Amino acid sequence: MLNAKAFANASTVVSLGFYIVCRVASLVAPDFLFSIARSWFHTFSVDTLKGTIPMDLGTFVFGGITLAVLVWVTTYATIVFYNRWEK
């Protein structure tokens, strides 16, 4: 049986870590990120998605908070259902 709260906390911390690394990479090497996106989305052009206005701190924080809530709730619910069905 998995501890849903601990698993959700761990998943959220890892996700926020990736969120921060991605943000730093977007500041330092934005073309590198678009190269990765091109390799993942084989038939889509991601060039039109490039922003013309840099992300401000408020948007970054809001994105981090909403990502954390989404990951925590989704992971917690997944573990709760897993524990119920695993019995």
Residue frames as a rotation matrix with the C-alpha (Angstrom) as fourth column:
MET 1
0.583 0.813 0.000 0.00
0.813 -0.583 0.000 0.00
0.000 0.000 -1.000 0.00
LEU 2
-0.403 -0.727 0.556 1.38
0.734 -0.620 -0.278 3.37
0.547 0.296 0.783 -1.02
ASN 3
-0.210 0.260 -0.943 1.17
0.720 -0.611 -0.329 6.51
-0.661 -0.748 -0.059 1.11
ALA 4
0.359 0.470 0.807 -0.88
0.922 -0.315 -0.226 8.83
0.148 0.825 -0.546 -1.13
LYS 5
0.980 0.048 -0.191 0.12
0.098 -0.960 0.263 12.04
-0.170 -0.277 -0.946 0.62
ALA 6
0.220 -0.974 -0.055 3.86
-0.065 -0.070 0.995 11.29
-0.973 -0.215 -0.078 0.60
PHE 7
-0.246 -0.272 0.930 3.75
0.834 0.429 0.346 10.15
-0.493 0.862 0.121 -3.04
ALA 8
0.645 0.560 0.520 1.82
0.740 -0.627 -0.243 13.26
0.190 0.542 -0.819 -4.08
ASN 9
0.835 -0.406 -0.372 4.29
-0.118 -0.791 0.600 15.49
-0.538 -0.457 -0.708 -2.21
ALA 10
-0.119 -0.943 0.310 7.27
0.210 0.281 0.936 13.80
-0.970 0.177 0.165 -3.87
SER 11
-0.043 0.176 0.983 5.71
0.984 0.178 0.011 14.00
-0.173 0.968 -0.181 -7.34
THR 12
0.897 0.434 0.089 4.93
0.441 -0.892 -0.099 17.68
0.036 0.128 -0.991 -6.84
VAL 13
0.527 -0.779 -0.340 8.48
-0.181 -0.494 0.850 18.51
-0.830 -0.387 -0.401 -5.76
VAL 14
-0.350 -0.653 0.672 9.94
0.541 0.445 0.714 16.67
-0.765 0.613 0.197 -8.77
SER 15
0.267 0.546 0.794 7.49
0.963 -0.191 -0.193 18.40
0.046 0.816 -0.577 -11.14
LEU 16
0.972 0.075 -0.223 8.31
0.113 -0.980 0.162 21.83
-0.207 -0.183 -0.961 -9.73
GLY 17
0.113 -0.993 -0.021 12.00
0.049 -0.015 0.999 21.05
-0.992 -0.114 0.047 -10.09
PHE 18
-0.352 -0.166 0.921 11.48
0.869 0.308 0.387 20.32
-0.349 0.937 0.036 -13.78
TYR 19
0.686 0.672 0.279 9.34
0.725 -0.666 -0.176 23.46
0.068 0.323 -0.944 -14.08
ILE 20
0.753 -0.466 -0.464 12.16
-0.122 -0.792 0.598 25.59
-0.646 -0.394 -0.653 -12.69
VAL 21
-0.277 -0.883 0.378 14.82
0.284 0.301 0.910 23.89
-0.918 0.360 0.168 -14.84
CYS 22
-0.020 0.362 0.932 12.65
0.995 0.094 -0.015 24.43
-0.093 0.927 -0.363 -17.91
ARG 23
0.918 0.380 -0.109 12.19
0.380 -0.925 -0.030 28.11
-0.112 -0.014 -0.994 -17.05
VAL 24
0.338 -0.880 -0.334 15.92
-0.183 -0.409 0.894 28.62
-0.923 -0.241 -0.299 -16.62
ALA 25
-0.419 -0.469 0.777 16.56
0.612 0.486 0.624 26.81
-0.671 0.737 0.083 -19.90
SER 26
0.428 0.656 0.622 14.01
0.904 -0.307 -0.298 29.07
-0.005 0.689 -0.724 -21.62
LEU 27
0.910 -0.169 -0.379 16.01
-0.073 -0.964 0.256 32.08
-0.409 -0.205 -0.889 -20.47
VAL 28
0.071 -0.997 0.014 19.45
-0.348 -0.012 0.938 30.68
-0.935 -0.071 -0.348 -21.26
ALA 29
-0.899 -0.438 0.008 18.82
-0.191 0.409 0.892 28.52
-0.394 0.801 -0.451 -24.33
PRO 30
-0.012 0.998 -0.060 15.35
-0.534 -0.057 -0.844 29.02
-0.845 0.022 0.534 -25.83
ASP 31
0.119 0.018 -0.993 16.38
-0.976 0.185 -0.114 27.61
0.181 0.983 0.040 -29.21
PHE 32
-0.878 -0.457 -0.143 17.47
-0.406 0.869 -0.282 24.40
0.253 -0.189 -0.949 -27.50
LEU 33
-0.575 0.742 0.345 14.00
-0.156 0.314 -0.936 24.00
-0.803 -0.592 -0.065 -25.97
PHE 34
0.343 0.725 -0.597 12.38
-0.758 -0.162 -0.632 24.47
-0.555 0.669 0.494 -29.36
SER 35
-0.367 -0.531 -0.764 14.74
-0.835 0.550 0.019 21.87
0.410 0.644 -0.645 -30.81
ILE 36
-0.962 0.087 0.260 13.48
-0.088 0.801 -0.592 19.43
-0.260 -0.592 -0.763 -28.18
ALA 37
-0.129 0.990 -0.061 9.87
-0.332 -0.101 -0.938 20.37
-0.934 -0.100 0.342 -28.93
ARG 38
0.134 0.121 -0.984 10.44
-0.990 -0.031 -0.139 19.82
-0.047 0.992 0.116 -32.67
SER 39
-0.749 -0.493 -0.442 11.82
-0.525 0.849 -0.057 16.35
0.404 0.189 -0.895 -31.96
TRP 40
-0.831 0.486 0.270 8.80
0.036 0.531 -0.846 15.43
-0.555 -0.694 -0.459 -29.80
PHE 41
0.240 0.958 -0.159 6.07
-0.042 -0.153 -0.987 16.80
-0.970 0.244 0.004 -32.09
HIS 42
-0.426 -0.622 0.657 7.07
0.502 0.442 0.743 15.26
-0.753 0.647 0.124 -35.39
THR 43
-0.344 0.351 0.871 4.45
0.923 -0.046 0.383 16.76
0.175 0.935 -0.308 -37.68
PHE 44
0.750 0.627 -0.212 3.77
0.660 -0.732 0.171 20.07
-0.048 -0.268 -0.962 -35.93
SER 45
-0.112 -0.740 0.664 5.58
0.500 -0.619 -0.605 23.34
0.858 0.264 0.439 -36.40
VAL 46
0.368 0.202 -0.908 6.37
0.928 -0.142 0.345 24.82
-0.059 -0.969 -0.240 -32.99
ASP 47
-0.652 -0.719 0.241 8.05
0.742 -0.670 0.007 27.92
0.157 0.183 0.971 -34.40
THR 48
-0.241 0.641 0.729 4.80
0.106 -0.729 0.676 29.88
0.965 0.240 0.108 -34.29
LEU 49
0.648 0.511 -0.565 4.58
0.558 0.185 0.809 29.20
0.518 -0.839 -0.165 -30.55
LYS 50
-0.407 -0.876 -0.259 7.64
0.861 -0.273 -0.430 31.27
0.306 -0.398 0.865 -29.71
GLY 51
0.527 0.617 -0.585 6.69
0.808 -0.577 0.119 34.09
-0.264 -0.535 -0.803 -27.39
THR 52
0.131 -0.452 0.882 7.48
0.550 -0.707 -0.444 37.66
0.824 0.544 0.156 -28.21
ILE 53
0.333 0.025 0.943 7.07
-0.644 -0.724 0.247 38.89
0.689 -0.689 -0.225 -24.63
PRO 54
-0.649 -0.633 -0.422 9.17
-0.122 0.634 -0.764 37.31
0.751 -0.445 -0.489 -21.87
MET 55
0.271 0.739 -0.617 7.32
0.544 0.411 0.731 35.64
0.794 -0.534 -0.291 -19.00
ASP 56
-0.033 -0.246 0.969 7.09
-0.591 -0.777 -0.218 37.89
0.806 -0.579 -0.120 -15.97
LEU 57
-0.899 -0.424 0.107 7.59
-0.312 0.451 -0.836 36.74
0.306 -0.785 -0.538 -12.39
GLY 58
-0.357 0.851 0.386 3.85
-0.781 -0.045 -0.624 36.74
-0.513 -0.524 0.680 -11.62
THR 59
0.500 0.506 -0.703 3.09
-0.833 0.503 -0.230 34.44
0.237 0.700 0.673 -14.54
PHE 60
-0.329 -0.721 -0.610 5.97
-0.396 0.692 -0.604 32.15
0.857 0.042 -0.513 -13.54
VAL 61
-0.910 0.009 0.414 4.72
-0.404 0.199 -0.893 31.90
-0.090 -0.980 -0.178 -9.94
PHE 62
0.043 0.998 0.042 1.09
-0.888 0.058 -0.456 31.41
-0.457 -0.018 0.889 -11.03
GLY 63
0.338 0.006 -0.941 2.19
-0.711 0.657 -0.251 28.65
0.616 0.754 0.226 -13.42
GLY 64
-0.694 -0.677 -0.244 4.18
-0.306 0.584 -0.752 26.96
0.652 -0.448 -0.612 -10.65
ILE 65
-0.685 0.509 0.520 1.26
-0.588 0.034 -0.808 27.08
-0.430 -0.860 0.276 -8.23
THR 66
0.358 0.890 -0.281 -1.26
-0.899 0.247 -0.363 25.73
-0.254 0.383 0.888 -10.73
LEU 67
0.043 -0.436 -0.899 1.17
-0.559 0.735 -0.383 23.01
0.828 0.519 -0.212 -11.83
ALA 68
-0.886 -0.428 0.178 1.78
-0.363 0.402 -0.840 22.02
0.288 -0.809 -0.512 -8.19
VAL 69
-0.304 0.860 0.410 -1.95
-0.748 0.052 -0.662 21.81
-0.590 -0.508 0.627 -7.45
LEU 70
0.489 0.503 -0.713 -2.67
-0.859 0.423 -0.290 19.79
0.155 0.754 0.639 -10.58
VAL 71
-0.241 -0.665 -0.707 0.19
-0.425 0.727 -0.540 17.34
0.873 0.170 -0.458 -9.99
TRP 72
-0.889 -0.126 0.441 -0.60
-0.458 0.244 -0.855 16.92
0.000 -0.962 -0.275 -6.28
VAL 73
-0.038 0.968 0.247 -4.34
-0.817 0.112 -0.566 16.31
-0.576 -0.223 0.787 -6.77
THR 74
0.491 0.204 -0.847 -3.83
-0.780 0.535 -0.323 14.00
0.388 0.819 0.422 -9.74
THR 75
-0.462 -0.750 -0.472 -1.12
-0.385 0.650 -0.656 11.97
0.799 -0.121 -0.589 -8.01
TYR 76
-0.777 0.223 0.589 -3.05
-0.575 0.131 -0.807 11.76
-0.257 -0.966 0.027 -4.74
ALA 77
0.277 0.960 -0.046 -6.20
-0.868 0.230 -0.439 10.57
-0.411 0.162 0.897 -6.50
THR 78
0.272 -0.257 -0.927 -4.23
-0.670 0.641 -0.374 8.05
0.691 0.723 0.002 -8.55
ILE 79
-0.768 -0.630 -0.114 -2.65
-0.332 0.544 -0.770 6.54
0.548 -0.554 -0.627 -5.44
VAL 80
-0.474 0.686 0.552 -5.97
-0.719 0.061 -0.692 6.44
-0.509 -0.725 0.465 -3.57
PHE 81
0.570 0.700 -0.430 -7.58
-0.818 0.436 -0.375 4.53
-0.075 0.566 0.821 -6.45
TYR 82
-0.073 -0.680 -0.730 -4.52
-0.553 0.637 -0.538 2.30
0.830 0.364 -0.423 -6.81
ASN 83
-0.867 -0.306 0.393 -4.62
-0.486 0.344 -0.803 1.39
0.110 -0.888 -0.447 -3.13
ARG 84
-0.043 0.939 0.342 -8.34
-0.803 0.170 -0.571 0.59
-0.594 -0.299 0.747 -3.33
TRP 85
0.704 0.383 -0.599 -8.05
-0.702 0.505 -0.502 -1.56
0.110 0.774 0.624 -6.43
GLU 86
-0.224 -0.897 -0.380 -4.81
-0.694 0.421 -0.584 -3.24
0.684 0.133 -0.717 -5.40
LYS 87
-0.416 0.091 0.905 -6.46
-0.844 0.333 -0.422 -4.95
-0.339 -0.939 -0.062 -2.40
